[in-house]
């Protein structure tokens, strides 16, 4: 064998060693990429499950709000009917009062009617206050429902984006 052939053999052995090192490095990087891919997929699945859980919770909350809204609407309607009934009673009492004012003999009854009228007016004022509170609560619940609907839409958009990215 000549020196030139030995030099080529050493050069080929050196090239072969470099190729093995490059092959090992490439294999290591492929494994790292596969591990990173698996971690990202697991994280994405976790995020999707979390979004779905949030969506389910929001749906439950929306149903509770709807139920509460329905109950408050029913209360409001009942209070409005009660107020109407009290208004009629007050009007009847006022008619009685005006007819009794001309009659001095029934002054005690007049005082009783005035007292009853005062009580009815007080009760009517209280009912008006309750009606205002119920209407405010209905308004608040409607706003909260709209906010939850927006949050649900945002969660659905986020989920769709995550699924597209996956």
VMD Tcl script that builds the backbone (N, CA, C; Angstrom):
set m [mol new atoms 498]
animate dup $m
set s [atomselect $m all]
$s set {name element resname resid chain x y z} {
  {N N UNK 1 A 0.829 -1.175 0.000}
  {CA C UNK 1 A 0.000 0.000 0.000}
  {C C UNK 1 A 0.882 1.249 0.000}
  {N N UNK 2 A 0.409 2.221 -0.709}
  {CA C UNK 2 A 1.211 3.431 -0.770}
  {C C UNK 2 A 0.672 4.472 0.207}
  {N N UNK 3 A 1.496 5.481 0.404}
  {CA C UNK 3 A 1.156 6.501 1.410}
  {C C UNK 3 A -0.113 7.240 0.994}
  {N N UNK 4 A -0.243 7.448 -0.290}
  {CA C UNK 4 A -1.427 8.146 -0.778}
  {C C UNK 4 A -2.688 7.341 -0.477}
  {N N UNK 5 A -2.627 6.037 -0.617}
  {CA C UNK 5 A -3.789 5.183 -0.339}
  {C C UNK 5 A -4.118 5.219 1.150}
  {N N UNK 6 A -3.076 5.220 1.986}
  {CA C UNK 6 A -3.321 5.301 3.428}
  {C C UNK 6 A -3.982 6.624 3.799}
  {N N UNK 7 A -3.542 7.691 3.171}
  {CA C UNK 7 A -4.128 9.010 3.415}
  {C C UNK 7 A -5.610 9.031 3.029}
  {N N UNK 8 A -5.915 8.385 1.925}
  {CA C UNK 8 A -7.323 8.324 1.494}
  {C C UNK 8 A -8.138 7.472 2.467}
  {N N UNK 9 A -7.517 6.377 2.936}
  {CA C UNK 9 A -8.220 5.508 3.896}
  {C C UNK 9 A -8.495 6.284 5.174}
  {N N UNK 10 A -7.469 7.029 5.684}
  {CA C UNK 10 A -7.682 7.826 6.893}
  {C C UNK 10 A -8.750 8.890 6.646}
  {N N UNK 11 A -8.661 9.514 5.460}
  {CA C UNK 11 A -9.647 10.544 5.120}
  {C C UNK 11 A -11.057 9.939 5.062}
  {N N UNK 12 A -11.169 8.739 4.454}
  {CA C UNK 12 A -12.476 8.078 4.372}
  {C C UNK 12 A -12.964 7.665 5.762}
  {N N UNK 13 A -12.055 7.176 6.595}
  {CA C UNK 13 A -12.443 6.800 7.953}
  {C C UNK 13 A -12.904 8.036 8.738}
  {N N UNK 14 A -12.178 9.133 8.532}
  {CA C UNK 14 A -12.539 10.389 9.208}
  {C C UNK 14 A -13.910 10.879 8.723}
  {N N UNK 15 A -14.144 10.806 7.395}
  {CA C UNK 15 A -15.447 11.192 6.825}
  {C C UNK 15 A -16.555 10.290 7.359}
  {N N UNK 16 A -16.235 8.995 7.459}
  {CA C UNK 16 A -17.211 8.030 7.975}
  {C C UNK 16 A -17.567 8.351 9.423}
  {N N UNK 17 A -16.563 8.701 10.237}
  {CA C UNK 17 A -16.802 9.066 11.644}
  {C C UNK 17 A -17.658 10.324 11.727}
  {N N UNK 18 A -17.373 11.322 10.875}
  {CA C UNK 18 A -18.158 12.560 10.864}
  {C C UNK 18 A -19.609 12.265 10.482}
  {N N UNK 19 A -19.803 11.385 9.511}
  {CA C UNK 19 A -21.167 11.039 9.095}
  {C C UNK 19 A -21.917 10.331 10.218}
  {N N UNK 20 A -21.198 9.453 10.944}
  {CA C UNK 20 A -21.851 8.788 12.083}
  {C C UNK 20 A -22.237 9.802 13.156}
  {N N UNK 21 A -21.324 10.757 13.433}
  {CA C UNK 21 A -21.621 11.800 14.418}
  {C C UNK 21 A -22.819 12.643 13.973}
  {N N UNK 22 A -22.839 13.015 12.696}
  {CA C UNK 22 A -23.974 13.791 12.168}
  {C C UNK 22 A -25.266 12.983 12.240}
  {N N UNK 23 A -25.158 11.695 11.935}
  {CA C UNK 23 A -26.338 10.820 11.992}
  {C C UNK 23 A -26.862 10.724 13.431}
  {N N UNK 24 A -25.930 10.591 14.391}
  {CA C UNK 24 A -26.327 10.540 15.808}
  {C C UNK 24 A -26.967 11.859 16.250}
  {N N UNK 25 A -26.374 12.990 15.847}
  {CA C UNK 25 A -26.935 14.301 16.181}
  {C C UNK 25 A -28.336 14.459 15.585}
  {N N UNK 26 A -28.470 14.041 14.336}
  {CA C UNK 26 A -29.773 14.139 13.672}
  {C C UNK 26 A -30.805 13.269 14.386}
  {N N UNK 27 A -30.402 12.054 14.761}
  {CA C UNK 27 A -31.311 11.145 15.477}
  {C C UNK 27 A -31.737 11.759 16.827}
  {N N UNK 28 A -30.783 12.371 17.532}
  {CA C UNK 28 A -31.081 13.009 18.818}
  {C C UNK 28 A -32.058 14.159 18.630}
  {N N UNK 29 A -31.838 14.976 17.607}
  {CA C UNK 29 A -32.728 16.109 17.355}
  {C C UNK 29 A -34.129 15.640 16.962}
  {N N UNK 30 A -34.206 14.565 16.192}
  {CA C UNK 30 A -35.516 14.007 15.817}
  {C C UNK 30 A -36.261 13.552 17.073}
  {N N UNK 31 A -35.545 12.885 17.985}
  {CA C UNK 31 A -36.180 12.441 19.229}
  {C C UNK 31 A -36.662 13.634 20.060}
  {N N UNK 32 A -35.840 14.687 20.133}
  {CA C UNK 32 A -36.231 15.882 20.872}
  {C C UNK 32 A -37.477 16.520 20.256}
  {N N UNK 33 A -37.518 16.583 18.923}
  {CA C UNK 33 A -38.682 17.153 18.234}
  {C C UNK 33 A -39.930 16.309 18.478}
  {N N UNK 34 A -39.787 14.988 18.479}
  {CA C UNK 34 A -40.934 14.111 18.741}
  {C C UNK 34 A -41.430 14.297 20.177}
  {N N UNK 35 A -40.493 14.447 21.105}
  {CA C UNK 35 A -40.872 14.681 22.500}
  {C C UNK 35 A -41.605 16.021 22.640}
  {N N UNK 36 A -41.074 17.079 21.997}
  {CA C UNK 36 A -41.712 18.397 22.024}
  {C C UNK 36 A -43.099 18.335 21.401}
  {N N UNK 37 A -43.210 17.599 20.293}
  {CA C UNK 37 A -44.516 17.442 19.630}
  {C C UNK 37 A -45.512 16.769 20.581}
  {N N UNK 38 A -45.094 15.720 21.256}
  {CA C UNK 38 A -45.981 15.011 22.192}
  {C C UNK 38 A -46.395 15.935 23.343}
  {N N UNK 39 A -45.455 16.720 23.854}
  {CA C UNK 39 A -45.774 17.662 24.939}
  {C C UNK 39 A -46.781 18.708 24.478}
  {N N UNK 40 A -46.591 19.234 23.264}
  {CA C UNK 40 A -47.518 20.235 22.729}
  {C C UNK 40 A -48.906 19.640 22.515}
  {N N UNK 41 A -48.956 18.412 22.020}
  {CA C UNK 41 A -50.256 17.758 21.820}
  {C C UNK 41 A -50.960 17.549 23.158}
  {N N UNK 42 A -50.203 17.124 24.181}
  {CA C UNK 42 A -50.802 16.923 25.507}
  {C C UNK 42 A -51.312 18.249 26.069}
  {N N UNK 43 A -50.519 19.299 25.892}
  {CA C UNK 43 A -50.925 20.618 26.372}
  {C C UNK 43 A -52.180 21.102 25.647}
  {N N UNK 44 A -52.223 20.862 24.341}
  {CA C UNK 44 A -53.398 21.256 23.548}
  {C C UNK 44 A -54.629 20.481 23.999}
  {N N UNK 45 A -54.500 19.191 24.241}
  {CA C UNK 45 A -55.633 18.397 24.722}
  {C C UNK 45 A -56.110 18.917 26.071}
  {N N UNK 46 A -55.162 19.246 26.940}
  {CA C UNK 46 A -55.514 19.783 28.261}
  {C C UNK 46 A -56.268 21.103 28.116}
  {N N UNK 47 A -55.766 21.981 27.217}
  {CA C UNK 47 A -56.430 23.269 26.985}
  {C C UNK 47 A -57.838 23.070 26.437}
  {N N UNK 48 A -57.997 22.131 25.519}
  {CA C UNK 48 A -59.317 21.860 24.933}
  {C C UNK 48 A -60.265 21.352 26.010}
  {N N UNK 49 A -59.793 20.438 26.855}
  {CA C UNK 49 A -60.643 19.931 27.938}
  {C C UNK 49 A -61.020 21.051 28.899}
  {N N UNK 50 A -60.081 21.922 29.183}
  {CA C UNK 50 A -60.360 23.052 30.079}
  {C C UNK 50 A -61.394 23.986 29.463}
  {N N UNK 51 A -61.267 24.270 28.168}
  {CA C UNK 51 A -62.233 25.133 27.475}
  {C C UNK 51 A -63.606 24.481 27.479}
  {N N UNK 52 A -63.661 23.177 27.215}
  {CA C UNK 52 A -64.943 22.481 27.223}
  {C C UNK 52 A -65.566 22.506 28.617}
  {N N UNK 53 A -64.747 22.350 29.646}
  {CA C UNK 53 A -65.255 22.429 31.020}
  {C C UNK 53 A -65.798 23.817 31.317}
  {N N UNK 54 A -65.062 24.833 30.883}
  {CA C UNK 54 A -65.518 26.211 31.069}
  {C C UNK 54 A -66.825 26.444 30.319}
  {N N UNK 55 A -66.905 25.909 29.116}
  {CA C UNK 55 A -68.125 26.057 28.307}
  {C C UNK 55 A -69.301 25.396 29.015}
  {N N UNK 56 A -69.097 24.189 29.540}
  {CA C UNK 56 A -70.185 23.495 30.248}
  {C C UNK 56 A -70.613 24.290 31.473}
  {N N UNK 57 A -69.639 24.821 32.228}
  {CA C UNK 57 A -69.952 25.616 33.420}
  {C C UNK 57 A -70.736 26.861 33.032}
  {N N UNK 58 A -70.329 27.504 31.946}
  {CA C UNK 58 A -71.037 28.701 31.503}
  {C C UNK 58 A -72.459 28.357 31.066}
  {N N UNK 59 A -72.640 27.208 30.421}
  {CA C UNK 59 A -73.985 26.793 30.009}
  {C C UNK 59 A -74.857 26.562 31.249}
  {N N UNK 60 A -74.278 25.958 32.280}
  {CA C UNK 60 A -75.013 25.734 33.536}
  {C C UNK 60 A -75.387 27.081 34.143}
  {N N UNK 61 A -74.433 28.008 34.171}
  {CA C UNK 61 A -74.701 29.328 34.732}
  {C C UNK 61 A -75.775 30.059 33.937}
  {N N UNK 62 A -75.734 29.941 32.611}
  {CA C UNK 62 A -76.746 30.579 31.770}
  {C C UNK 62 A -78.120 29.999 32.070}
  {N N UNK 63 A -78.201 28.683 32.229}
  {CA C UNK 63 A -79.482 28.051 32.557}
  {C C UNK 63 A -79.991 28.533 33.919}
  {N N UNK 64 A -79.086 28.666 34.887}
  {CA C UNK 64 A -79.480 29.169 36.208}
  {C C UNK 64 A -79.975 30.614 36.102}
  {N N UNK 65 A -79.293 31.408 35.293}
  {CA C UNK 65 A -79.702 32.799 35.098}
  {C C UNK 65 A -81.073 32.839 34.426}
  {N N UNK 66 A -81.274 31.992 33.421}
  {CA C UNK 66 A -82.578 31.946 32.754}
  {C C UNK 66 A -83.673 31.588 33.754}
  {N N UNK 67 A -83.387 30.600 34.598}
  {CA C UNK 67 A -84.368 30.181 35.601}
  {C C UNK 67 A -84.656 31.333 36.562}
  {N N UNK 68 A -83.575 31.961 37.047}
  {CA C UNK 68 A -83.724 33.076 37.975}
  {C C UNK 68 A -84.472 34.235 37.300}
  {N N UNK 69 A -84.153 34.502 36.051}
  {CA C UNK 69 A -84.806 35.555 35.286}
  {C C UNK 69 A -86.298 35.260 35.168}
  {N N UNK 70 A -86.631 34.003 34.886}
  {CA C UNK 70 A -88.035 33.593 34.774}
  {C C UNK 70 A -88.756 33.781 36.106}
  {N N UNK 71 A -88.103 33.386 37.191}
  {CA C UNK 71 A -88.702 33.543 38.522}
  {C C UNK 71 A -88.924 35.024 38.846}
  {N N UNK 72 A -87.932 35.847 38.552}
  {CA C UNK 72 A -88.049 37.275 38.837}
  {C C UNK 72 A -89.119 37.923 37.960}
  {N N UNK 73 A -89.233 37.477 36.725}
  {CA C UNK 73 A -90.273 37.994 35.847}
  {C C UNK 73 A -91.644 37.636 36.400}
  {N N UNK 74 A -91.770 36.401 36.867}
  {CA C UNK 74 A -93.034 35.959 37.457}
  {C C UNK 74 A -93.362 36.794 38.693}
  {N N UNK 75 A -92.349 37.026 39.556}
  {CA C UNK 75 A -92.558 37.852 40.745}
  {C C UNK 75 A -92.995 39.257 40.343}
  {N N UNK 76 A -92.331 39.791 39.333}
  {CA C UNK 76 A -92.641 41.137 38.864}
  {C C UNK 76 A -94.086 41.218 38.369}
  {N N UNK 77 A -94.513 40.206 37.633}
  {CA C UNK 77 A -95.888 40.178 37.138}
  {C C UNK 77 A -96.872 40.085 38.302}
  {N N UNK 78 A -96.546 39.253 39.290}
  {CA C UNK 78 A -97.418 39.135 40.460}
  {C C UNK 78 A -97.498 40.458 41.212}
  {N N UNK 79 A -96.360 41.123 41.371}
  {CA C UNK 79 A -96.341 42.412 42.062}
  {C C UNK 79 A -97.148 43.454 41.284}
  {N N UNK 80 A -97.063 43.423 39.971}
  {CA C UNK 80 A -97.824 44.369 39.159}
  {C C UNK 80 A -99.323 44.130 39.335}
  {N N UNK 81 A -99.737 42.845 39.364}
  {CA C UNK 81 A -101.153 42.531 39.586}
  {C C UNK 81 A -101.603 42.958 40.977}
  {N N UNK 82 A -100.750 42.721 41.958}
  {CA C UNK 82 A -101.063 43.114 43.331}
  {C C UNK 82 A -101.184 44.633 43.440}
  {N N UNK 83 A -100.280 45.336 42.764}
  {CA C UNK 83 A -100.330 46.797 42.758}
  {C C UNK 83 A -101.625 47.280 42.121}
  {N N UNK 84 A -102.015 46.668 41.016}
  {CA C UNK 84 A -103.253 47.047 40.340}
  {C C UNK 84 A -104.453 46.830 41.274}
  {N N UNK 85 A -104.455 45.709 41.960}
  {CA C UNK 85 A -105.535 45.404 42.905}
  {C C UNK 85 A -105.573 46.454 44.032}
  {N N UNK 86 A -104.388 46.779 44.555}
  {CA C UNK 86 A -104.316 47.792 45.623}
  {C C UNK 86 A -104.752 49.161 45.117}
  {N N UNK 87 A -104.391 49.489 43.893}
  {CA C UNK 87 A -104.831 50.756 43.305}
  {C C UNK 87 A -106.361 50.820 43.253}
  {N N UNK 88 A -106.964 49.702 42.875}
  {CA C UNK 88 A -108.431 49.655 42.826}
  {C C UNK 88 A -109.023 49.817 44.225}
  {N N UNK 89 A -108.416 49.153 45.214}
  {CA C UNK 89 A -108.894 49.282 46.588}
  {C C UNK 89 A -108.746 50.717 47.086}
  {N N UNK 90 A -107.619 51.347 46.767}
  {CA C UNK 90 A -107.393 52.735 47.173}
  {C C UNK 90 A -108.439 53.636 46.527}
  {N N UNK 91 A -108.702 53.416 45.248}
  {CA C UNK 91 A -109.704 54.228 44.551}
  {C C UNK 91 A -111.076 54.051 45.200}
  {N N UNK 92 A -111.417 52.791 45.549}
  {CA C UNK 92 A -112.695 52.534 46.201}
  {C C UNK 92 A -112.740 53.226 47.564}
  {N N UNK 93 A -111.640 53.150 48.316}
  {CA C UNK 93 A -111.581 53.812 49.614}
  {C C UNK 93 A -111.684 55.332 49.477}
  {N N UNK 94 A -111.048 55.871 48.470}
  {CA C UNK 94 A -111.125 57.316 48.250}
  {C C UNK 94 A -112.566 57.744 47.919}
  {N N UNK 95 A -113.250 56.920 47.149}
  {CA C UNK 95 A -114.665 57.223 46.853}
  {C C UNK 95 A -115.494 57.190 48.137}
  {N N UNK 96 A -115.222 56.158 48.967}
  {CA C UNK 96 A -115.948 56.066 50.239}
  {C C UNK 96 A -115.623 57.260 51.125}
  {N N UNK 97 A -114.356 57.636 51.160}
  {CA C UNK 97 A -113.932 58.771 51.994}
  {C C UNK 97 A -114.641 60.044 51.547}
  {N N UNK 98 A -114.671 60.271 50.245}
  {CA C UNK 98 A -115.309 61.501 49.755}
  {C C UNK 98 A -116.820 61.506 50.041}
  {N N UNK 99 A -117.438 60.331 49.977}
  {CA C UNK 99 A -118.876 60.294 50.279}
  {C C UNK 99 A -119.129 60.423 51.785}
  {N N UNK 100 A -118.168 59.967 52.601}
  {CA C UNK 100 A -118.336 60.037 54.054}
  {C C UNK 100 A -117.966 61.398 54.634}
  {N N UNK 101 A -117.135 62.132 53.918}
  {CA C UNK 101 A -116.723 63.434 54.443}
  {C C UNK 101 A -117.930 64.361 54.643}
  {N N UNK 102 A -118.929 64.225 53.786}
  {CA C UNK 102 A -120.127 65.053 53.922}
  {C C UNK 102 A -121.005 64.603 55.078}
  {N N UNK 103 A -120.759 63.449 55.604}
  {CA C UNK 103 A -121.606 62.885 56.665}
  {C C UNK 103 A -120.831 62.867 57.982}
  {N N UNK 104 A -121.141 63.782 58.911}
  {CA C UNK 104 A -120.421 63.899 60.178}
  {C C UNK 104 A -120.710 62.741 61.123}
  {N N UNK 105 A -121.833 62.054 60.959}
  {CA C UNK 105 A -122.186 60.963 61.860}
  {C C UNK 105 A -121.187 59.816 61.766}
  {N N UNK 106 A -120.645 59.605 60.576}
  {CA C UNK 106 A -119.749 58.459 60.365}
  {C C UNK 106 A -118.276 58.879 60.408}
  {N N UNK 107 A -117.943 59.840 61.249}
  {CA C UNK 107 A -116.578 60.338 61.349}
  {C C UNK 107 A -115.598 59.238 61.787}
  {N N UNK 108 A -116.028 58.362 62.676}
  {CA C UNK 108 A -115.157 57.262 63.113}
  {C C UNK 108 A -114.824 56.342 61.935}
  {N N UNK 109 A -115.833 56.045 61.128}
  {CA C UNK 109 A -115.600 55.201 59.954}
  {C C UNK 109 A -114.670 55.907 58.974}
  {N N UNK 110 A -114.867 57.223 58.857}
  {CA C UNK 110 A -113.997 58.020 57.987}
  {C C UNK 110 A -112.544 57.917 58.448}
  {N N UNK 111 A -112.337 58.043 59.756}
  {CA C UNK 111 A -110.977 57.934 60.294}
  {C C UNK 111 A -110.400 56.538 60.040}
  {N N UNK 112 A -111.242 55.538 60.233}
  {CA C UNK 112 A -110.793 54.170 59.944}
  {C C UNK 112 A -110.411 54.004 58.472}
  {N N UNK 113 A -111.247 54.566 57.602}
  {CA C UNK 113 A -110.950 54.473 56.167}
  {C C UNK 113 A -109.674 55.238 55.819}
  {N N UNK 114 A -109.504 56.395 56.452}
  {CA C UNK 114 A -108.272 57.169 56.205}
  {C C UNK 114 A -107.047 56.379 56.668}
  {N N UNK 115 A -107.203 55.740 57.829}
  {CA C UNK 115 A -106.104 54.917 58.351}
  {C C UNK 115 A -105.819 53.761 57.386}
  {N N UNK 116 A -106.897 53.101 56.929}
  {CA C UNK 116 A -106.731 51.995 55.979}
  {C C UNK 116 A -106.110 52.498 54.686}
  {N N UNK 117 A -106.547 53.675 54.241}
  {CA C UNK 117 A -105.995 54.266 53.024}
  {C C UNK 117 A -104.507 54.550 53.201}
  {N N UNK 118 A -104.167 55.090 54.369}
  {CA C UNK 118 A -102.759 55.374 54.654}
  {C C UNK 118 A -101.935 54.089 54.626}
  {N N UNK 119 A -102.501 53.040 55.240}
  {CA C UNK 119 A -101.807 51.746 55.228}
  {C C UNK 119 A -101.667 51.204 53.805}
  {N N UNK 120 A -102.747 51.332 53.028}
  {CA C UNK 120 A -102.690 50.862 51.636}
  {C C UNK 120 A -101.679 51.658 50.825}
  {N N UNK 121 A -101.635 52.971 51.043}
  {CA C UNK 121 A -100.659 53.786 50.332}
  {C C UNK 121 A -99.240 53.399 50.725}
  {N N UNK 122 A -99.041 53.125 52.001}
  {CA C UNK 122 A -97.730 52.696 52.476}
  {C C UNK 122 A -97.361 51.352 51.840}
  {N N UNK 123 A -98.335 50.451 51.831}
  {CA C UNK 123 A -98.097 49.128 51.242}
  {C C UNK 123 A -97.853 49.260 49.732}
  {N N UNK 124 A -98.612 50.165 49.077}
  {CA C UNK 124 A -98.423 50.398 47.651}
  {C C UNK 124 A -97.031 50.968 47.390}
  {N N UNK 125 A -96.585 51.872 48.240}
  {CA C UNK 125 A -95.245 52.442 48.106}
  {C C UNK 125 A -94.195 51.350 48.259}
  {N N UNK 126 A -94.415 50.474 49.218}
  {CA C UNK 126 A -93.496 49.356 49.435}
  {C C UNK 126 A -93.466 48.444 48.215}
  {N N UNK 127 A -94.656 48.176 47.663}
  {CA C UNK 127 A -94.734 47.324 46.468}
  {C C UNK 127 A -94.060 47.986 45.268}
  {N N UNK 128 A -94.232 49.307 45.154}
  {CA C UNK 128 A -93.553 50.025 44.074}
  {C C UNK 128 A -92.047 49.867 44.210}
  {N N UNK 129 A -91.565 49.969 45.427}
  {CA C UNK 129 A -90.133 49.815 45.689}
  {C C UNK 129 A -89.676 48.406 45.324}
  {N N UNK 130 A -90.473 47.416 45.728}
  {CA C UNK 130 A -90.134 46.024 45.383}
  {C C UNK 130 A -90.156 45.813 43.873}
  {N N UNK 131 A -91.135 46.432 43.216}
  {CA C UNK 131 A -91.234 46.312 41.766}
  {C C UNK 131 A -90.014 46.934 41.102}
  {N N UNK 132 A -89.572 48.095 41.598}
  {CA C UNK 132 A -88.359 48.716 41.056}
  {C C UNK 132 A -87.154 47.806 41.264}
  {N N UNK 133 A -87.055 47.217 42.462}
  {CA C UNK 133 A -85.935 46.315 42.767}
  {C C UNK 133 A -85.976 45.101 41.845}
  {N N UNK 134 A -87.165 44.547 41.646}
  {CA C UNK 134 A -87.300 43.372 40.772}
  {C C UNK 134 A -86.924 43.732 39.343}
  {N N UNK 135 A -87.366 44.902 38.877}
  {CA C UNK 135 A -87.021 45.325 37.519}
  {C C UNK 135 A -85.525 45.547 37.380}
  {N N UNK 136 A -84.895 46.114 38.412}
  {CA C UNK 136 A -83.443 46.319 38.392}
  {C C UNK 136 A -82.727 44.969 38.357}
  {N N UNK 137 A -83.210 44.015 39.147}
  {CA C UNK 137 A -82.606 42.681 39.168}
  {C C UNK 137 A -82.751 42.014 37.807}
  {N N UNK 138 A -83.915 42.166 37.193}
  {CA C UNK 138 A -84.121 41.601 35.855}
  {C C UNK 138 A -83.148 42.226 34.867}
  {N N UNK 139 A -82.973 43.529 34.963}
  {CA C UNK 139 A -82.032 44.219 34.082}
  {C C UNK 139 A -80.602 43.709 34.315}
  {N N UNK 140 A -80.220 43.572 35.589}
  {CA C UNK 140 A -78.879 43.060 35.927}
  {C C UNK 140 A -78.696 41.648 35.400}
  {N N UNK 141 A -79.724 40.812 35.566}
  {CA C UNK 141 A -79.631 39.429 35.088}
  {C C UNK 141 A -79.532 39.381 33.564}
  {N N UNK 142 A -80.253 40.262 32.900}
  {CA C UNK 142 A -80.183 40.330 31.439}
  {C C UNK 142 A -78.777 40.725 31.012}
  {N N UNK 143 A -78.200 41.714 31.684}
  {CA C UNK 143 A -76.824 42.124 31.369}
  {C C UNK 143 A -75.847 40.984 31.624}
  {N N UNK 144 A -76.022 40.293 32.750}
  {CA C UNK 144 A -75.128 39.171 33.078}
  {C C UNK 144 A -75.276 38.061 32.046}
  {N N UNK 145 A -76.496 37.818 31.596}
  {CA C UNK 145 A -76.735 36.798 30.572}
  {C C UNK 145 A -76.015 37.175 29.290}
  {N N UNK 146 A -76.093 38.454 28.903}
  {CA C UNK 146 A -75.412 38.901 27.697}
  {C C UNK 146 A -73.897 38.749 27.842}
  {N N UNK 147 A -73.366 39.079 29.017}
  {CA C UNK 147 A -71.926 38.924 29.244}
  {C C UNK 147 A -71.510 37.456 29.160}
  {N N UNK 148 A -72.303 36.581 29.766}
  {CA C UNK 148 A -71.988 35.143 29.713}
  {C C UNK 148 A -72.078 34.611 28.291}
  {N N UNK 149 A -73.039 35.136 27.514}
  {CA C UNK 149 A -73.157 34.725 26.120}
  {C C UNK 149 A -71.914 35.147 25.349}
  {N N UNK 150 A -71.442 36.377 25.605}
  {CA C UNK 150 A -70.214 36.845 24.954}
  {C C UNK 150 A -69.023 35.989 25.364}
  {N N UNK 151 A -68.929 35.659 26.656}
  {CA C UNK 151 A -67.831 34.803 27.134}
  {C C UNK 151 A -67.890 33.431 26.473}
  {N N UNK 152 A -69.086 32.899 26.324}
  {CA C UNK 152 A -69.260 31.593 25.687}
  {C C UNK 152 A -68.829 31.666 24.231}
  {N N UNK 153 A -69.198 32.741 23.545}
  {CA C UNK 153 A -68.791 32.897 22.157}
  {C C UNK 153 A -67.272 33.006 22.051}
  {N N UNK 154 A -66.664 33.748 22.973}
  {CA C UNK 154 A -65.210 33.871 22.967}
  {C C UNK 154 A -64.545 32.514 23.220}
  {N N UNK 155 A -65.090 31.753 24.150}
  {CA C UNK 155 A -64.541 30.429 24.448}
  {C C UNK 155 A -64.660 29.529 23.227}
  {N N UNK 156 A -65.787 29.601 22.536}
  {CA C UNK 156 A -65.976 28.785 21.332}
  {C C UNK 156 A -64.994 29.199 20.241}
  {N N UNK 157 A -64.760 30.522 20.097}
  {CA C UNK 157 A -63.792 30.998 19.112}
  {C C UNK 157 A -62.398 30.502 19.466}
  {N N UNK 158 A -62.040 30.596 20.751}
  {CA C UNK 158 A -60.724 30.136 21.192}
  {C C UNK 158 A -60.562 28.645 20.927}
  {N N UNK 159 A -61.593 27.901 21.197}
  {CA C UNK 159 A -61.552 26.454 20.961}
  {C C UNK 159 A -61.364 26.175 19.480}
  {N N UNK 160 A -62.099 26.899 18.649}
  {CA C UNK 160 A -61.996 26.708 17.203}
  {C C UNK 160 A -60.593 27.058 16.725}
  {N N UNK 161 A -60.024 28.143 17.254}
  {CA C UNK 161 A -58.669 28.525 16.890}
  {C C UNK 161 A -57.667 27.448 17.317}
  {N N UNK 162 A -57.818 26.929 18.521}
  {CA C UNK 162 A -56.912 25.874 18.999}
  {C C UNK 162 A -57.036 24.633 18.130}
  {N N UNK 163 A -58.249 24.299 17.741}
  {CA C UNK 163 A -58.443 23.122 16.883}
  {C C UNK 163 A -57.848 23.347 15.508}
  {N N UNK 164 A -57.956 24.569 14.986}
  {CA C UNK 164 A -57.341 24.869 13.698}
  {C C UNK 164 A -55.827 24.777 13.786}
  {N N UNK 165 A -55.256 25.302 14.882}
  {CA C UNK 165 A -53.806 25.262 15.072}
  {C C UNK 165 A -53.319 23.828 15.240}
  {N N UNK 166 A -54.142 22.992 15.816}
  {CA C UNK 166 A -53.753 21.589 16.007}
  {C C UNK 166 A -53.725 20.896 14.663}
}
mol reanalyze $m
mol bondsrecalc $m
mol representation Tube
mol addrep $m
